[in-house]
Amino acid sequence: MLKLYKFTDREKLYWETWDVDSGRSIVHWGQLGTRGQTKTVVTVGSHSRHKIIQLEIDAITAKGFTPVKEEDHAILMIEYAIQGMESQADLDKRQRLEEKMNETLGWTGLGSCDGGSIGSGTMEVCNFVVDFETAKKVIENDLKNTEFSNFTRIYLEA
């Protein structure tokens, strides 16, 4: 998977691509925090597909898109109060939330979930994001009216 970004004073954009299988690649792009647009590149031979994708990569990097280094991602934590140390229900909920965050953050160009922790009265899910404020707004909206809406806080880990 390749993820590229372009941040200016006026806009924050993402562009990414990944291989689905030996004959298909996905290209996904848009305004950071939105589901954007997607197209599938299908060819008979993987060599020609990779040439097509490389031409797109060359064009998008010429427009100023670059990767965001892992160390430049913000660590966004979602915290929940739990009773006691942990229960199977808490662990199951955390796993469902991790899956939801990977889906939400991935399809909005914001980042990914890196797992979580549980114990001592709290449960946290850790996410690496390229823009904390945008990700926080997207997550708050995404969790409304779901089983995950009862978070105690969403915060930037220092």
C-alpha positions, -999 to +999 in steps of 0.1 A: +000+000+000+012+035-008-004+066+009+004+101-003-008+134+010-009+171+000-016+196+027-019+233+018-035+263+035-067+256+014-070+219+014-059+185+027-059+157+002-050+121+002-042+095-026-035+059-021-032+026-039-030-011-031-030-044-048-061-065-044-048-096-062-026-105-091-049-087-116-064-058-097-053-027-079-073+000-061-067+037-064-085+058-037-083+096-033-102+126-019-104+153+006-090+142+040-118+131+063-141+121+034-147+087+018-134+101-015-134+083-048-122+048-058-113+031-090-101-003-098-072-008-122-076-042-139-051-057-164-042-092-176-006-091-165+006-076-133+035-060-151+013-037-172-009-029-142+021-018-122+032+004-151-003+020-151-002+026-113+034+039-115+023+065-141-004+076-117+021+078-088+044+099-110+016+123-119+003+127-083+038+132-069+044+158-096+014+177-081+031+178-047+017+147-030+042+130-006+041+103+021+037+113+058+064+096+078+052+072+105+068+093+132+048+124+120+015+107+127-004+118+157-015+092+183-052+095+188-066+076+217-103+067+223-110+060+260-139+042+277-146+036+313-150-001+323-159-019+354-130-036+371-100-049+351-117-064+320-144-087+308-149-108+277-176-083+267-151-054+270-125-073+250-150-081+223-162-045+221-126-033+218-119-057+190-151-045+172-140-008+177-105-016+164-121-030+132-144+000+129-115+024+133-095+007+106-124+009+083-133+045+091-098+059+092-087+039+062-115+050+039-112+086+049-075+088+043-068+096+080-047+066+092-052+033+110-059+016+143-029+002+161-047-019+187-056-011+223-053-018+259-076-026+288-074-026+326-076-005+357-110+009+349-103+020+313-102+006+278-083+025+251-080+021+214-049+036+198-049+051+163-022+067+142-036+096+122-021+122+098-044+150+112-056+148+148-084+175+146-099+161+114-097+125+127-113+135+160-143+151+142-147+121+119-145+096+147-170+115+169-194+116+141-188+080+132-194+068+167-227+087+173-257+064+179-236+033+179-225+009+207-193+030+208-209+064+215-202+062+253-165+070+251-151+091+280-127+111+258-108+112+226-074+127+231-040+133+217-014+112+234+018+131+240 
